[in-house]
Amino acid sequence: MKRVLFICLGNICRSPTAHGVFRALVERRGLAHLIEIDSAGTAAYHVGNPPDHRAAAAALKRGVDLSDLRARQAVTADFHHYDFIMAMDKENLSELKRICPADYKGHLGLFLELADLSEREVPDPYYGGPAGFDHVLDLVEVASAALLERIATELNQ
């Protein structure tokens, strides 16, 4: 069993998008019984709220349903549960490193570092238009495929 946690600031745009896209890939691959997936934010701004309606609409256009997801804040205990903690940008990675226990043995890093992309961070689409949400999906789809290959290899699947 591998456990993956996606992290952005408020857990309403980027990390739930990654959560939904990765979950869809895992299910299509038949590995849902071997991979646990969640998402969270480093801030508590939106705890309990569903994903941003624009993120949910953009994902649904690609066949990814985010309607069951609710925002939560990342906590130190997450490091004792998740094997992969994937930050969407350097600012959130820095915040995660601040709360990361010294004995964490999993992978803590930028999500896009796993993919062969020129961009290193998933940009926050919150204050932009629809094109920003589509761009996030483009990046997340590539990085999710790369992450799934890495985990499938570790699981000998």
C-alpha positions as CSV (number, residue, x, y, z in Angstrom):
1,M,0.0,0.0,0.0
2,K,1.2,3.5,-0.9
3,R,-0.3,6.7,0.3
4,V,-0.2,10.0,-1.6
5,L,-1.1,13.5,-0.3
6,F,-1.3,16.5,-2.6
7,I,-0.8,19.9,-1.1
8,C,-1.6,23.5,-2.2
9,L,-2.5,26.6,-0.2
10,G,-6.2,26.3,0.4
11,N,-7.0,22.9,-0.9
12,I,-9.7,24.1,-3.3
13,C,-8.0,24.4,-6.7
14,R,-4.7,22.7,-7.4
15,S,-4.5,19.9,-4.8
16,P,-8.0,18.7,-5.3
17,T,-7.5,18.7,-9.0
18,A,-4.4,16.6,-8.6
19,H,-6.3,14.4,-6.2
20,G,-9.1,13.8,-8.7
21,V,-6.9,13.3,-11.7
22,F,-4.5,10.9,-9.9
23,R,-7.5,9.0,-8.5
24,A,-9.0,8.6,-11.9
25,L,-5.6,7.3,-13.3
26,V,-5.2,4.9,-10.4
27,E,-8.7,3.5,-10.8
28,R,-8.3,3.1,-14.6
29,R,-5.1,1.2,-13.9
30,G,-6.9,-1.1,-11.4
31,L,-4.7,-0.1,-8.5
32,A,-7.2,1.7,-6.2
33,H,-6.8,-1.1,-3.6
34,L,-3.1,-0.4,-3.4
35,I,-2.9,3.4,-3.4
36,E,-4.6,5.7,-1.0
37,I,-5.1,9.4,-2.1
38,D,-5.9,12.6,-0.3
39,S,-5.3,16.3,-0.6
40,A,-4.9,19.2,1.9
41,G,-3.9,22.8,2.1
42,T,-1.2,24.4,4.2
43,A,-3.7,27.1,5.3
44,A,-7.1,26.6,6.9
45,Y,-9.0,29.2,4.8
46,H,-11.4,26.8,3.2
47,V,-11.6,23.8,5.6
48,G,-14.8,21.8,4.9
49,N,-15.5,23.5,1.6
50,P,-15.8,21.7,-1.8
51,P,-13.3,22.5,-4.6
52,D,-13.6,25.9,-6.3
53,H,-16.5,25.6,-8.8
54,R,-14.1,26.6,-11.7
55,A,-11.7,23.8,-10.8
56,A,-14.5,21.3,-10.5
57,A,-16.0,22.4,-13.9
58,A,-12.7,22.2,-15.7
59,A,-12.0,18.8,-14.3
60,L,-15.5,17.5,-15.1
61,K,-15.0,18.5,-18.7
62,R,-12.1,16.0,-18.7
63,G,-14.2,13.3,-17.0
64,V,-12.8,13.9,-13.5
65,D,-15.3,14.3,-10.7
66,L,-14.2,16.4,-7.7
67,S,-17.6,16.7,-6.1
68,D,-16.9,14.3,-3.1
69,L,-13.7,16.2,-2.1
70,R,-13.6,18.7,0.9
71,A,-10.8,20.9,1.9
72,R,-8.8,20.2,5.0
73,Q,-5.5,21.5,6.4
74,A,-2.3,19.5,6.4
75,V,-1.1,18.5,9.8
76,T,2.1,17.0,11.2
77,A,0.4,13.7,11.6
78,D,0.1,13.5,7.8
79,F,3.9,12.8,7.7
80,H,3.3,9.6,9.7
81,H,0.7,8.3,7.3
82,Y,1.7,9.4,3.7
83,D,4.5,8.0,1.7
84,F,4.4,10.8,-0.9
85,I,3.6,14.3,0.0
86,M,3.5,16.4,-3.1
87,A,3.5,20.2,-3.0
88,M,2.2,22.3,-5.9
89,D,4.7,25.1,-5.4
90,K,7.8,26.1,-3.5
91,E,6.0,28.3,-1.0
92,N,3.8,25.4,0.2
93,L,6.8,23.0,0.1
94,S,8.6,25.4,2.4
95,E,5.6,25.4,4.8
96,L,5.5,21.6,4.7
97,K,9.2,21.4,5.5
98,R,8.6,23.6,8.5
99,I,6.1,21.1,10.0
100,C,7.8,17.9,8.8
101,P,9.1,15.6,11.6
102,A,12.8,14.9,11.4
103,D,12.2,11.2,11.1
104,Y,10.0,11.4,8.0
105,K,11.2,8.8,5.5
106,G,8.7,9.4,2.7
107,H,9.0,11.6,-0.4
108,L,8.4,15.3,0.2
109,G,8.8,17.4,-2.9
110,L,7.3,19.4,-5.7
111,F,4.8,17.5,-7.7
112,L,6.0,18.6,-11.1
113,E,9.6,17.5,-10.3
114,L,8.5,13.9,-11.1
115,A,7.5,14.8,-14.7
116,D,9.5,15.9,-17.7
117,L,8.1,19.4,-17.8
118,S,9.8,22.8,-18.1
119,E,7.6,24.2,-15.3
120,R,8.6,23.3,-11.7
121,E,5.5,24.6,-10.0
122,V,1.8,24.3,-10.6
123,P,0.6,27.9,-10.8
124,D,-2.4,29.0,-8.7
125,P,-5.3,29.7,-11.0
126,Y,-7.6,31.2,-8.3
127,Y,-7.3,34.8,-9.4
128,G,-7.3,34.1,-13.1
129,G,-9.6,33.0,-15.8
130,P,-10.7,29.6,-17.2
131,A,-7.4,29.1,-19.1
132,G,-5.5,28.9,-15.8
133,F,-7.6,25.9,-14.6
134,D,-7.1,24.2,-17.9
135,H,-3.3,24.8,-17.7
136,V,-3.3,23.3,-14.1
137,L,-5.1,20.2,-15.5
138,D,-2.5,19.9,-18.3
139,L,0.3,19.9,-15.8
140,V,-1.4,17.7,-13.3
141,E,-2.2,15.1,-15.9
142,V,1.4,14.7,-17.0
143,A,2.8,14.7,-13.4
144,S,0.1,12.2,-12.2
145,A,1.1,9.8,-15.0
146,A,4.7,10.1,-13.9
147,L,3.9,9.6,-10.2
148,L,1.7,6.6,-11.0
149,E,4.5,4.9,-13.0
150,R,6.9,5.5,-10.1
151,I,4.5,4.0,-7.5
152,A,3.5,1.1,-9.8
153,T,7.2,0.2,-10.2
154,E,7.6,0.3,-6.4
155,L,4.6,-1.9,-6.0
156,N,5.8,-4.2,-8.8
157,Q,2.6,-3.5,-10.7
